[in-house]
Amino acid sequence: MKKNILFALALLAGIFAKAQTPTTDNIKSVNEVVTADTVEWGWLNPLRGDKSPAAGKLWGDRTKNEPAGFLVKFNKGFSSPPHIHNITYRGVVIKGLLHNDDENAEKQWLPAGSYWQQPAGEAHITAADGEENMAFLDIQEGPYLVKPTSEAFDNGERPVNVDKTNLVWLNANDIEWISEKSNVETAFLWGSHKKNQLRASLLKLPSGFKGKIKNLSPNFRAVVISGGISHQFSKKEVKKELNAPSYFGAEENATSIISAEKETVLYIRSNGNYKVISK
């Protein structure tokens, strides 16, 4: 009997450990750009066809066991049945109004610029109420699957819904890796600033910003949430216009030369440090 109990506890511990979201990303990023007009679109759930939200690839493959970043479009009035996911994901609203919570919860419509986290195994619904609704989703492992609530489990993580008005922005004077004269602001979203740990934050560039972002991490990925930037990896390269919801990745020690005519918010996910330098 004692052996059976120990075996059961070990099995549960193994399942729980497997359900924990990875805190590192061993895939090295490369210099790459995906502009808003070149995003490859398909269906988030191909079996449901046009009844499913549309999904657009930015990096990685959400159907495989690897980190991935992708866009999701929802029609006005969309509301999913209660369900769970096998993995944890984080999301930022790019357009419209989105709700993500328990099926019995009162609707908390998150506007563009808001952030949420959906833990693996947690039962919930997702709904949309804007004329156009789009979000960026970030997963640290895959595949991204939709499963019935009968398979719900607790992986120890908790859901988070943060309206854009509740984000806490720090200015450049408070952050050592951002040039003090840049007027750039940062809002931390998730992760850890311990060595080699994944972390993500929003970076707000002021109107008229000109400068550089130097990546010091093996893995660096940035998504334009609002506004837009001109981007080059070198002055010899032709500038590319990256409007929301464009994406760029950078290899370690690469420098992105950027400018923003209007206020722009970037979602930056890295496996280490980076520097923002203003001209």
Summary of the structure (lengths in Angstrom):
residues: 279
radius of gyration: 19.4
end to end distance: 69.9
largest distance: 71.4
contacts: 888
relative contact order: 0.18
helix: 14%
strand: 44%
